[in-house]
Amino acid sequence: MTVMMHRAVVYRAYPTREQAALIERTCGCARFLYNRMLADKIAHYRETGEMLRVTPARYKREFPWLKEVDSFALCNAQLNLDAAYRNFFRRVKAGEKPGFPKYKAKHRSRCCYKTNFVNGNIRFEGDGRYLRLPKLGSVRVRQKREIDPSWRIKSVTVEHTRSGRFEVSVLFEFETQEPERVEPESFVGLDYSSHDLYVTSDGERPGYPRCFRRTEWKLAREQRKLSRMQKGSANWGKQKARVARIHEKTRNQRKDFHHKAANGLVERYDCVCVEDLDMSGMSRSLKLGKSTMDNGFGMFRALLSYKLEDRGKRLVTVGRLFPSSQLCHECGYRFSGTKDLSVREWTCPSCGRTHDRDVNAARNIRDEGMRLALSA
Protein backbone atom coordinates (compact mmCIF):
# COMPACT_ATOMS: atom_id res chain seq x y z
CA MET A 1 0.00 0.00 0.00
CA THR A 2 1.37 3.43 -1.00
CA VAL A 3 1.34 6.22 1.58
CA MET A 4 2.34 9.88 1.45
CA MET A 5 5.11 10.86 3.84
CA HIS A 6 6.94 14.04 4.75
CA ARG A 7 10.58 14.61 5.72
CA ALA A 8 12.28 17.84 6.77
CA VAL A 9 15.96 18.31 5.94
CA VAL A 10 17.95 21.16 7.52
CA TYR A 11 20.66 22.88 5.47
CA ARG A 12 23.25 25.40 6.53
CA ALA A 13 22.78 28.56 4.43
CA TYR A 14 25.35 31.19 3.45
CA PRO A 15 23.42 34.24 2.21
CA THR A 16 25.07 37.39 0.90
CA ARG A 17 24.91 40.57 2.93
CA GLU A 18 21.90 41.80 0.92
CA GLN A 19 20.12 38.46 1.28
CA ALA A 20 20.78 38.39 5.03
CA ALA A 21 19.30 41.88 5.39
CA LEU A 22 16.21 40.80 3.44
CA ILE A 23 15.81 37.72 5.65
CA GLU A 24 15.91 39.94 8.74
CA ARG A 25 13.37 42.32 7.17
CA THR A 26 11.04 39.46 6.22
CA CYS A 27 11.16 38.03 9.74
CA GLY A 28 10.41 41.48 11.14
CA CYS A 29 7.47 42.00 8.79
CA ALA A 30 6.00 38.59 9.65
CA ARG A 31 6.34 39.36 13.36
CA PHE A 32 4.82 42.84 12.90
CA LEU A 33 1.84 41.42 11.00
CA TYR A 34 1.27 38.73 13.65
CA ASN A 35 1.27 41.32 16.46
CA ARG A 36 -0.89 43.81 14.55
CA MET A 37 -3.50 41.21 13.63
CA LEU A 38 -3.58 39.97 17.25
CA ALA A 39 -4.08 43.51 18.55
CA ASP A 40 -6.87 44.17 16.03
CA LYS A 41 -8.60 40.89 16.91
CA ILE A 42 -8.52 41.72 20.62
CA ALA A 43 -9.82 45.26 20.08
CA HIS A 44 -12.57 44.13 17.70
CA TYR A 45 -13.77 41.44 20.11
CA ARG A 46 -13.92 43.92 23.00
CA GLU A 47 -16.03 46.30 20.93
CA THR A 48 -18.39 43.89 19.16
CA GLY A 49 -18.03 40.53 20.89
CA GLU A 50 -17.30 38.88 17.53
CA MET A 51 -14.17 37.39 15.99
CA LEU A 52 -12.40 39.56 13.39
CA ARG A 53 -11.52 37.89 10.06
CA VAL A 54 -8.73 39.70 8.21
CA THR A 55 -6.05 38.88 5.64
CA PRO A 56 -2.56 40.34 5.03
CA ALA A 57 -3.88 42.14 1.90
CA ARG A 58 -5.72 44.64 4.12
CA TYR A 59 -2.51 45.60 5.91
CA LYS A 60 -0.51 45.92 2.68
CA ARG A 61 -2.71 48.86 1.73
CA GLU A 62 -2.04 50.52 5.06
CA PHE A 63 1.65 49.60 5.22
CA PRO A 64 3.04 49.48 1.65
CA TRP A 65 6.49 48.31 2.82
CA LEU A 66 4.96 44.88 3.52
CA LYS A 67 4.92 44.36 -0.26
CA GLU A 68 8.74 44.26 -0.30
CA VAL A 69 8.92 40.83 1.38
CA ASP A 70 7.69 37.33 0.50
CA SER A 71 3.87 37.28 0.60
CA PHE A 72 3.84 33.64 1.74
CA ALA A 73 5.71 34.67 4.91
CA LEU A 74 2.84 37.03 5.77
CA CYS A 75 0.21 34.42 4.94
CA ASN A 76 1.90 31.91 7.22
CA ALA A 77 1.99 34.49 10.02
CA GLN A 78 -1.81 34.72 9.71
CA LEU A 79 -2.11 30.92 9.74
CA ASN A 80 0.06 30.74 12.85
CA LEU A 81 -2.21 33.21 14.64
CA ASP A 82 -5.31 31.26 13.60
CA ALA A 83 -3.70 28.05 14.89
CA ALA A 84 -2.91 29.77 18.22
CA TYR A 85 -6.58 30.73 18.58
CA ARG A 86 -7.76 27.22 17.70
CA ASN A 87 -5.44 25.70 20.30
CA PHE A 88 -6.69 28.20 22.87
CA PHE A 89 -10.36 27.34 22.35
CA ARG A 90 -9.62 23.60 22.13
CA ARG A 91 -7.94 23.66 25.53
CA VAL A 92 -10.78 25.75 26.98
CA LYS A 93 -13.32 23.12 25.86
CA ALA A 94 -11.13 20.39 27.36
CA GLY A 95 -11.31 22.08 30.77
CA GLU A 96 -7.63 23.03 30.84
CA LYS A 97 -6.05 26.36 31.72
CA PRO A 98 -4.79 27.57 28.36
CA GLY A 99 -2.56 30.51 27.63
CA PHE A 100 -4.07 33.20 25.42
CA PRO A 101 -2.05 33.99 22.23
CA LYS A 102 0.79 36.35 23.10
CA TYR A 103 2.64 39.03 21.21
CA LYS A 104 6.00 38.15 19.70
CA ALA A 105 8.82 40.20 21.19
CA LYS A 106 11.57 41.37 18.85
CA HIS A 107 14.49 40.26 21.02
CA ARG A 108 13.02 37.05 22.44
CA SER A 109 11.11 35.31 19.64
CA ARG A 110 12.67 33.17 16.90
CA CYS A 111 13.87 35.08 13.86
CA CYS A 112 12.34 32.90 11.15
CA TYR A 113 9.66 32.79 8.48
CA LYS A 114 8.02 30.13 6.33
CA THR A 115 7.39 30.17 2.60
CA ASN A 116 5.50 27.69 0.40
CA PHE A 117 6.22 25.98 -2.90
CA VAL A 118 4.01 27.20 -5.77
CA ASN A 119 4.69 26.84 -9.51
CA GLY A 120 8.37 26.03 -9.10
CA ASN A 121 9.27 29.16 -7.09
CA ILE A 122 11.53 27.04 -4.83
CA ARG A 123 14.13 24.73 -6.35
CA PHE A 124 17.71 23.52 -6.01
CA GLU A 125 20.26 24.74 -8.51
CA GLY A 126 23.90 24.08 -9.28
CA ASP A 127 23.97 20.39 -8.29
CA GLY A 128 22.24 21.19 -5.01
CA ARG A 129 24.71 23.90 -3.97
CA TYR A 130 22.12 26.68 -4.27
CA LEU A 131 18.50 26.98 -3.21
CA ARG A 132 16.31 29.48 -5.04
CA LEU A 133 13.79 31.19 -2.74
CA PRO A 134 11.12 33.83 -3.43
CA LYS A 135 12.48 37.40 -3.25
CA LEU A 136 15.90 36.15 -2.08
CA GLY A 137 17.06 34.51 -5.29
CA SER A 138 19.74 31.79 -5.19
CA VAL A 139 21.11 31.19 -1.68
CA ARG A 140 24.21 29.05 -1.24
CA VAL A 141 23.55 26.02 0.98
CA ARG A 142 25.60 23.08 2.19
CA GLN A 143 24.00 19.74 1.45
CA LYS A 144 24.92 16.84 3.73
CA ARG A 145 22.79 14.13 2.16
CA GLU A 146 21.61 13.12 -1.27
CA ILE A 147 17.90 13.77 -1.89
CA ASP A 148 15.86 11.41 -4.02
CA PRO A 149 14.81 13.24 -7.22
CA SER A 150 11.23 12.00 -6.72
CA TRP A 151 10.91 14.00 -3.48
CA ARG A 152 8.81 17.15 -3.94
CA ILE A 153 9.36 20.37 -2.00
CA LYS A 154 6.35 21.51 0.05
CA SER A 155 7.67 24.44 2.08
CA VAL A 156 10.84 26.04 3.42
CA THR A 157 11.49 27.64 6.80
CA VAL A 158 14.33 30.18 6.85
CA GLU A 159 15.85 30.98 10.25
CA HIS A 160 18.57 33.25 11.56
CA THR A 161 19.65 31.51 14.76
CA ARG A 162 20.76 33.30 17.89
CA SER A 163 24.33 32.11 17.29
CA GLY A 164 24.43 33.98 13.96
CA ARG A 165 23.97 30.99 11.63
CA PHE A 166 21.46 30.89 8.82
CA GLU A 167 19.53 27.65 8.33
CA VAL A 168 16.84 26.54 5.89
CA SER A 169 14.57 23.63 6.76
CA VAL A 170 13.13 22.11 3.57
CA LEU A 171 9.99 20.01 3.92
CA PHE A 172 9.76 17.25 1.28
CA GLU A 173 6.76 15.14 0.30
CA PHE A 174 7.12 11.71 -1.28
CA GLU A 175 5.25 8.47 -1.88
CA THR A 176 6.52 5.25 -0.39
CA GLN A 177 5.32 1.79 0.48
CA GLU A 178 3.73 1.51 3.90
CA PRO A 179 6.12 -0.45 6.12
CA GLU A 180 4.98 -3.99 6.82
CA ARG A 181 3.97 -4.57 10.40
CA VAL A 182 6.62 -6.67 12.15
CA GLU A 183 5.39 -9.35 14.52
CA PRO A 184 7.31 -8.57 17.72
CA GLU A 185 9.67 -11.30 18.81
CA SER A 186 12.42 -9.41 20.62
CA PHE A 187 11.36 -7.05 23.42
CA VAL A 188 13.33 -4.64 25.57
CA GLY A 189 12.30 -2.45 28.49
CA LEU A 190 13.80 0.97 29.23
CA ASP A 191 13.87 2.43 32.71
CA TYR A 192 14.61 6.16 32.94
CA SER A 193 17.95 7.09 34.48
CA SER A 194 19.02 10.66 35.24
CA HIS A 195 22.71 9.89 34.73
CA ASP A 196 22.69 7.28 31.95
CA LEU A 197 19.49 8.37 30.11
CA TYR A 198 18.07 4.84 30.43
CA VAL A 199 18.84 1.31 31.62
CA THR A 200 17.69 -1.64 29.52
CA SER A 201 16.18 -4.87 30.77
CA ASP A 202 19.42 -6.55 29.63
CA GLY A 203 21.42 -4.37 32.01
CA GLU A 204 22.91 -2.07 29.35
CA ARG A 205 23.58 1.59 30.12
CA PRO A 206 24.30 3.92 27.19
CA GLY A 207 26.41 6.24 29.34
CA TYR A 208 24.98 9.63 28.42
CA PRO A 209 27.95 12.06 28.36
CA ARG A 210 26.06 14.85 30.21
CA CYS A 211 26.64 17.42 27.51
CA PHE A 212 25.36 20.39 29.52
CA ARG A 213 27.31 19.46 32.65
CA ARG A 214 30.56 19.35 30.69
CA THR A 215 30.12 22.87 29.29
CA GLU A 216 28.41 24.40 32.33
CA TRP A 217 31.60 26.07 33.59
CA LYS A 218 32.28 27.61 30.20
CA LEU A 219 28.71 28.81 29.87
CA ALA A 220 28.84 30.39 33.34
CA ARG A 221 32.05 32.24 32.44
CA GLU A 222 30.60 33.65 29.22
CA GLN A 223 27.34 34.61 30.92
CA ARG A 224 29.28 36.53 33.60
CA LYS A 225 31.01 38.49 30.84
CA LEU A 226 27.64 39.19 29.24
CA SER A 227 26.15 40.47 32.51
CA ARG A 228 28.91 43.12 32.82
CA MET A 229 28.35 44.62 29.36
CA GLN A 230 26.13 47.49 28.35
CA LYS A 231 22.89 46.03 27.05
CA GLY A 232 22.37 46.83 23.38
CA SER A 233 26.02 47.63 22.63
CA ALA A 234 28.02 45.97 19.84
CA ASN A 235 30.15 43.97 22.28
CA TRP A 236 27.00 42.88 24.10
CA GLY A 237 25.62 41.51 20.84
CA LYS A 238 28.85 39.63 20.09
CA GLN A 239 28.98 38.15 23.58
CA LYS A 240 25.32 37.15 23.38
CA ALA A 241 26.13 35.22 20.19
CA ARG A 242 29.00 33.43 22.00
CA VAL A 243 26.60 32.29 24.72
CA ALA A 244 24.14 31.12 22.07
CA ARG A 245 26.88 29.11 20.31
CA ILE A 246 27.61 27.21 23.52
CA HIS A 247 23.93 26.33 23.89
CA GLU A 248 23.76 25.34 20.23
CA LYS A 249 26.77 23.03 20.50
CA THR A 250 25.32 21.36 23.60
CA ARG A 251 22.00 20.85 21.79
CA ASN A 252 23.71 19.33 18.76
CA GLN A 253 25.79 16.95 20.92
CA ARG A 254 22.68 15.80 22.76
CA LYS A 255 20.71 15.29 19.55
CA ASP A 256 23.58 13.32 17.97
CA PHE A 257 23.76 11.00 20.98
CA HIS A 258 19.99 10.50 20.96
CA HIS A 259 19.93 9.56 17.28
CA LYS A 260 22.75 7.04 17.65
CA ALA A 261 21.26 5.46 20.78
CA ALA A 262 17.79 5.24 19.19
CA ASN A 263 19.18 3.70 15.99
CA GLY A 264 20.95 1.02 18.02
CA LEU A 265 17.76 0.03 19.82
CA VAL A 266 15.66 0.05 16.65
CA GLU A 267 18.08 -2.24 14.82
CA ARG A 268 18.21 -4.84 17.61
CA TYR A 269 14.63 -5.03 18.91
CA ASP A 270 11.14 -5.36 17.43
CA CYS A 271 9.33 -3.72 20.34
CA VAL A 272 10.61 -1.15 22.84
CA CYS A 273 8.71 -0.63 26.10
CA VAL A 274 9.04 2.64 28.03
CA GLU A 275 7.37 4.31 30.99
CA ASP A 276 4.94 7.20 30.63
CA LEU A 277 6.77 9.71 32.81
CA ASP A 278 5.81 13.30 33.62
CA MET A 279 9.03 14.84 32.29
CA SER A 280 7.70 18.38 32.74
CA GLY A 281 7.07 17.78 36.44
CA MET A 282 10.42 16.06 36.93
CA SER A 283 12.25 18.97 35.31
CA ARG A 284 10.91 21.27 38.04
CA SER A 285 12.46 19.16 40.79
CA LEU A 286 15.16 20.89 42.85
CA LYS A 287 17.36 17.77 42.94
CA LEU A 288 16.74 16.17 39.53
CA GLY A 289 15.66 19.13 37.42
CA LYS A 290 19.00 19.97 35.82
CA SER A 291 19.83 16.36 35.02
CA THR A 292 16.35 15.81 33.57
CA MET A 293 16.67 18.83 31.30
CA ASP A 294 20.20 17.80 30.34
CA ASN A 295 19.52 14.26 29.14
CA GLY A 296 16.32 15.15 27.22
CA PHE A 297 14.59 11.78 27.66
CA GLY A 298 11.31 13.12 26.29
CA MET A 299 12.96 14.12 22.99
CA PHE A 300 14.74 10.75 22.88
CA ARG A 301 11.39 8.98 23.28
CA ALA A 302 9.93 10.98 20.37
CA LEU A 303 12.87 10.06 18.13
CA LEU A 304 12.55 6.42 19.11
CA SER A 305 8.84 6.43 18.29
CA TYR A 306 9.10 7.60 14.68
CA LYS A 307 12.19 5.47 13.95
CA LEU A 308 10.29 2.37 15.07
CA GLU A 309 7.21 3.32 13.03
CA ASP A 310 9.31 3.72 9.88
CA ARG A 311 10.38 0.08 10.22
CA GLY A 312 6.98 -1.32 11.11
CA LYS A 313 7.95 -1.83 14.74
CA ARG A 314 6.26 -0.62 17.92
CA LEU A 315 6.87 1.60 20.91
CA VAL A 316 4.69 0.51 23.86
CA THR A 317 4.10 2.98 26.67
CA VAL A 318 3.42 1.60 30.14
CA GLY A 319 1.16 3.69 32.39
CA ARG A 320 2.88 5.94 34.90
CA LEU A 321 0.98 4.34 37.79
CA PHE A 322 2.56 0.94 37.09
CA PRO A 323 4.88 0.22 40.11
CA SER A 324 7.87 -0.91 38.06
CA SER A 325 10.45 -0.12 40.75
CA GLN A 326 8.53 -1.79 43.59
CA LEU A 327 7.77 -5.20 42.05
CA CYS A 328 10.18 -8.11 42.33
CA HIS A 329 10.78 -9.42 38.83
CA GLU A 330 11.15 -13.00 40.08
CA CYS A 331 8.15 -13.50 42.35
CA GLY A 332 6.03 -10.35 41.94
CA TYR A 333 6.35 -9.24 45.59
CA ARG A 334 5.71 -5.52 46.05
CA PHE A 335 8.36 -3.81 48.17
CA SER A 336 7.46 -0.23 49.15
CA GLY A 337 10.98 0.58 50.37
CA THR A 338 12.03 1.50 46.82
CA LYS A 339 9.94 4.65 47.00
CA ASP A 340 13.11 6.14 48.47
CA LEU A 341 15.20 7.03 45.40
CA SER A 342 18.44 6.59 47.36
CA VAL A 343 17.81 2.81 47.48
CA ARG A 344 19.76 1.51 44.48
CA GLU A 345 19.78 -2.18 45.45
CA TRP A 346 17.32 -4.19 47.50
CA THR A 347 16.66 -7.78 48.49
CA CYS A 348 13.21 -9.24 48.04
CA PRO A 349 11.78 -10.33 51.46
CA SER A 350 9.77 -13.06 49.72
CA CYS A 351 12.27 -14.90 47.47
CA GLY A 352 15.55 -13.47 48.76
CA ARG A 353 16.72 -12.30 45.32
CA THR A 354 18.92 -9.18 45.27
CA HIS A 355 17.97 -6.67 42.60
CA ASP A 356 19.58 -3.69 40.97
CA ARG A 357 16.86 -1.06 41.17
CA ASP A 358 17.03 0.12 37.55
CA VAL A 359 17.51 -3.28 35.89
CA ASN A 360 14.64 -4.80 37.88
CA ALA A 361 12.36 -1.87 36.92
CA ALA A 362 13.33 -2.23 33.24
CA ARG A 363 12.47 -5.92 33.29
CA ASN A 364 9.07 -5.20 34.83
CA ILE A 365 8.44 -2.55 32.16
CA ARG A 366 9.43 -5.06 29.47
CA ASP A 367 7.05 -7.72 30.80
CA GLU A 368 4.16 -5.28 31.13
CA GLY A 369 4.82 -3.82 27.69
CA MET A 370 4.95 -7.36 26.24
CA ARG A 371 1.58 -8.12 27.80
CA LEU A 372 0.06 -4.93 26.36
CA ALA A 373 1.55 -5.54 22.90
CA LEU A 374 0.42 -9.15 22.61
CA SER A 375 -3.06 -8.46 23.95
CA ALA A 376 -3.71 -5.56 21.56
NORZIFEN-V828882 format. One record per residue. N is the residue number from 1. PSI is psi in whole degrees, -180 to 180 (999 if undefined). Layout:
n=(N N)
psi=(PSI PSI)
//
This chain:
n=(1 2 3 4 5 6 7 8 9 10 11 12 13 14 15 16 17 18 19 20 21 22 23 24 25 26 27 28 29 30 31 32 33 34 35 36 37 38 39 40 41 42 43 44 45 46 47 48 49 50 51 52 53 54 55 56 57 58 59 60 61 62 63 64 65 66 67 68 69 70 71 72 73 74 75 76 77 78 79 80 81 82 83 84 85 86 87 88 89 90 91 92 93 94 95 96 97 98 99 100 101 102 103 104 105 106 107 108 109 110 111 112 113 114 115 116 117 118 119 120 121 122 123 124 125 126 127 128 129 130 131 132 133 134 135 136 137 138 139 140 141 142 143 144 145 146 147 148 149 150 151 152 153 154 155 156 157 158 159 160 161 162 163 164 165 166 167 168 169 170 171 172 173 174 175 176 177 178 179 180 181 182 183 184 185 186 187 188 189 190 191 192 193 194 195 196 197 198 199 200 201 202 203 204 205 206 207 208 209 210 211 212 213 214 215 216 217 218 219 220 221 222 223 224 225 226 227 228 229 230 231 232 233 234 235 236 237 238 239 240 241 242 243 244 245 246 247 248 249 250 251 252 253 254 255 256 257 258 259 260 261 262 263 264 265 266 267 268 269 270 271 272 273 274 275 276 277 278 279 280 281 282 283 284 285 286 287 288 289 290 291 292 293 294 295 296 297 298 299 300 301 302 303 304 305 306 307 308 309 310 311 312 313 314 315 316 317 318 319 320 321 322 323 324 325 326 327 328 329 330 331 332 333 334 335 336 337 338 339 340 341 342 343 344 345 346 347 348 349 350 351 352 353 354 355 356 357 358 359 360 361 362 363 364 365 366 367 368 369 370 371 372 373 374 375 376)
psi=(133 133 156 129 161 143 136 130 129 131 144 130 148 75 158 174 -40 -40 -39 -40 -38 -35 -45 -42 -39 -43 -41 -39 -41 -40 -42 -45 -41 -47 -39 -42 -38 -43 -41 -37 -42 -46 -42 -39 -37 -32 -43 -18 13 158 134 132 112 163 162 -25 -35 -39 -23 -30 -35 -34 89 -24 -11 -19 -12 -16 174 125 -29 -30 -38 -39 -40 -28 -40 -43 -37 -39 -42 -39 -37 -39 -42 -42 -36 -49 -33 -42 -31 -45 -30 -2 15 177 89 162 131 148 135 159 152 118 146 -40 2 -22 163 138 88 162 160 138 155 155 123 123 41 21 -15 128 157 143 161 50 36 7 -16 146 119 127 152 136 -33 -33 -152 121 131 132 159 119 126 -9 151 134 133 130 -22 -12 135 138 132 -48 167 134 121 130 138 105 166 -23 -4 -4 154 132 146 127 112 123 120 151 136 158 140 164 135 129 136 136 126 128 117 127 -36 125 152 143 142 124 131 138 129 -36 -39 2 -53 164 130 165 -14 1 10 142 122 -19 60 130 1 66 -43 -41 -35 -29 8 -39 -38 -40 -42 -40 -45 -33 -33 -41 -41 -38 -22 -4 158 121 130 -9 169 -43 -34 -41 -41 -43 -35 -37 -35 -42 -41 -35 -33 -45 -41 -41 -42 -42 -43 -39 -42 -45 -39 -42 -41 -45 -44 -41 -41 -41 -38 -41 -40 -37 -30 -26 152 -27 128 129 128 167 145 91 150 84 -33 -43 -39 -33 -18 3 142 -30 -35 -2 -47 -41 -36 -42 -31 -48 -21 49 -34 -42 -38 -39 -36 -41 -44 -36 -50 -27 -37 -41 -37 -24 8 17 -179 148 116 129 124 138 147 -14 -5 122 69 -34 -18 -19 138 126 -25 -49 -9 7 139 116 112 -9 -19 0 -24 115 -17 -13 106 -23 146 155 129 124 -19 -53 -9 11 134 131 142 129 -49 -42 -42 -42 -40 -38 -37 -38 -40 -45 -41 -41 -36 -41 -42 -38 -41 -23 -10 999)
//
